[in-house]
Amino acid sequence: MAIDAPLKAFLDLTDGEVAAYVDGRAADLGLTLPEPTLAGVRENLALLRAQTALFVAALFVADPLAADQGERTGAPAETFQP
């Protein structure tokens, strides 16, 4: 699985950079986030980033139960078919 540039940039954000990302992204989309929601939006986005990083990392582990310290194979993951 290849990671595209926007996803890579999102995953590379630190928790401190998420707030600026939220503000910039909202401006790019022409959204005005109400002040009382900002802390929650920032926290949720930081959690989403952490979950996404975990998910992406798991895609590169051949056998997650037998992997040594998350050793990555670089092999593409199978496409999910419902």
CORNOR-V671846 format. One record per pair of residues at least 24 apart in sequence whose C-alpha atoms are under 10 Angstrom apart, sorted by sequence separation. I is the first residue (numbers start at 1). J is the second residue. If there is no record, write none. Layout:
BEGIN
I	J
I	J
END
This chain:
BEGIN
18	42
19	43
21	45
22	46
17	42
18	43
16	42
18	44
19	45
15	42
18	45
19	46
15	43
18	46
17	46
15	45
16	46
15	46
18	49
14	46
15	47
13	46
15	49
10	45
11	46
14	49
15	50
10	46
13	49
14	50
11	48
12	49
13	50
11	49
10	49
11	50
11	51
11	52
12	53
7	49
10	52
11	53
10	53
7	52
8	53
11	56
7	53
3	56
2	56
1	56
1	59
1	60
2	74
1	74
1	75
2	76
1	76
2	77
1	77
1	78
1	79
END
